[in-house]
Amino acid sequence: DRFSSPSDNKLFISERFNPLGYIKWTSKPASRMFCSWTLLPPRLKSVEGELCLITGAGGALGRLFALEFAKEGAQLVLWDCDTAANEHTARLARDLGVKVHAYTVDLSKRENIYEAADRVRAEVGDVTMVVNNAGVVAGRRLLDCPDELLERTLLVNCHALFWMTKAFLPPMKARNHGHIVTIASALGLFTTSCVEDYCASKFGAVGFHESLALELQAENQGGIKTTLVCPYIVNSGMFAGCEISLIPPLEPLYTVQESMKAILGEQQMVCIPRLIYIPFLARLQENIFLICSHFCEQTAAMGGKPGNISLHGRRQVHAAVHQQDRDQSDLNSA
Ligand SMILES: NC(=O)c1ccc[n+]([C@@H]2O[C@H](COP(=O)([O-])OP(=O)(O)OC[C@H]3O[C@@H](n4cnc5c(N)ncnc54)[C@H](O)[C@@H]3O)[C@@H](O)[C@H]2O)c1
């Protein structure tokens, strides 16, 4: 096992019991609409030679991600607004024998992201993997919290995902090769009190990620993988002082190792611990509808009239993208 779990993990029993198996969308065109469920762990891909950008690399999880990717042989680009912490991570990763480029970037500023992305392209090359990990929480009751702190959470945890994707997706699309990882949270799937800013930003991150994954699928960009990571509270200090009664907080190393298994196994999504899949499953009804409507769309496409099928919500957008592509290719061939 490339990512062994700490033996003192209190969640051992719930983590060994895996009723869901591993969720993975297959990349074969004929079966793309089906979710393939297997009970065997997926094969882990190699990231040797990939250029992997990690945001928030000076933080607890970001540093561990950097070290795990370094162990796997990836070249690293590390971003954080905390220069000293980021440089520290860079030194640790370099000691593992990989090339590391550290940049001080404030992800709450769109122009800062675009400028740094241009520098990375010019100085290092095209990024092939992005781990959107940086995150903040205001950590105060809504009415006591300065507006700027609430705003910052949305800018860093959610808005930055748009600018990061706009900056780094185009070269991935040109080669139909890449991987975009979103470190969201269990609080992107369900809520609790006093974290309105954080929940809003992480629900936004989950929605952004899901829509992006569907867009890439609609555009036949199967070579660009996406992974959504939803951990429960981690013992990293971000939620220090919170009273947690349900299950104990996760260890950072365990969280990152479970995330790495999902990323390298090209899983669409991972909840850590698996207990967190329960709120996700509550949304399964909608996912079944998505799969069925995709099937209807495929059937209709065989008859050449996909627009005649009545689709709703997200499928309608998905079908519209297909239709635009078809119109464009008709124009090109005319
Ligand atoms: N810690 C938890 O309990 C927990 C649980 C679920 C999900 N997550 C998510 O995991 C990710 C990592 O969390 P962590 O526990 O390592 O937190 P952390 O506070 O240790 O690290 C976050 C890093 O992001 C950086 N950062 C903050 N604002 C930034 C900005 N404007 N520009 C650039 N960098 C910025 C910080 O400097 C820090 O190095 C976050 O997205 C967090 O929301 C954390």
The ligand as a Gaussian input file, in Angstrom:
#p B3LYP/6-31G(d) Opt

LIG

0 1
 N       -8.738000      21.681000       8.883000
 C       -9.934000      21.176000       8.744000
 O      -10.625000      20.809000       9.698000
 C      -10.499000      21.004000       7.362000
 C      -11.620000      20.186000       7.171000
 C      -12.151000      20.048000       5.900000
 C      -11.562000      20.719000       4.844000
 N      -10.478000      21.502000       5.050000
 C       -9.905000      22.239000       3.936000
 O       -8.603000      21.783000       3.697000
 C       -7.829000      22.864000       3.162000
 C       -6.527000      22.998000       3.928000
 O       -6.839000      23.246000       5.295000
 P       -5.739000      23.218000       6.445000
 O       -6.349000      22.525000       7.582000
 O       -4.446000      22.720000       5.922000
 O       -5.655000      24.775000       6.795000
 P       -4.380000      25.654000       7.127000
 O       -4.906000      26.909000       7.746000
 O       -3.364000      24.879000       7.883000
 O       -3.782000      25.977000       5.688000
 C       -4.392000      26.865000       4.790000
 C       -3.288000      27.528000       3.981000
 O       -3.931000      28.401000       3.042000
 C       -3.186000      29.602000       2.995000
 N       -4.017000      30.723000       2.592000
 C       -5.013000      31.298000       3.295000
 N       -5.483000      32.365000       2.646000
 C       -4.758000      32.484000       1.505000
 C       -4.730000      33.419000       0.448000
 N       -5.551000      34.473000       0.421000
 N       -3.834000      33.235000      -0.548000
 C       -2.984000      32.188000      -0.519000
 N       -2.939000      31.281000       0.463000
 C       -3.819000      31.432000       1.475000
 C       -2.674000      29.817000       4.436000
 O       -1.579000      30.687000       4.482000
 C       -2.358000      28.401000       4.843000
 O       -1.014000      28.100000       4.567000
 C       -8.722000      24.094000       3.213000
 O       -9.321000      24.314000       1.963000
 C       -9.762000      23.714000       4.222000
 O      -10.971000      24.425000       4.035000
 C       -9.924000      21.661000       6.284000

